[in-house]
Amino acid sequence: MKLKLDLHPIFSDGRQIEASLQQIIEDAVEKHASEVEIITGKGSGALKKSVLRFLDRPDIKARYHRMEKDGDNWGRLFVHFRAEREPQAKAATIQRELAEYICFCCQTAVTLDVGDWRLDETSPQTRTVECPSCESPNRLTVRLDRRGLRHASAISGYE
């Protein structure tokens, strides 16, 4: 989606120019627009300079990917935004974090979702889990290696 803002009608009202620019940036972020075209007109270049100052503010610059001046028409600017996926698309790409271990008692291979476990390279997580086949307690330790792969080992959970 592309949005367009023509500043010709309000070229002499600084407050309205800034409010319009703020609104178009917010709309672009909210609507996941890929580009905003801002028409400043050729004129003396003062309006274009004020638009460039606005776009260079750190709080505004953080919201867009890049800005370019039109090579054919120097009274026009393009503000590009990174394309973000819709929330449903993000949810569809989330993969479960699984670890597989062998039960110490019945030697059954068990796959367990460890997505809610806090894992990092420095500290493995240990919990007692019940084998779904023989119901014996397994003391399961899951750790991450340097490549982010999960390794799980099980020992007796009986104390």
Secondary structure by P-SEA (a helix, b strand, c coil): cbbbbbcccccccaaaaaaaaaaaaaaaaaacccbbbbbcccccaaaaaaaaaaaacaaaaaaccccccccccccbbbbbbcccccaaaaaaacccbbbbbbcccccbbbbbbcccccccccbbbbbbbbccccccccbbbbbbcccbbbbbbbccccc
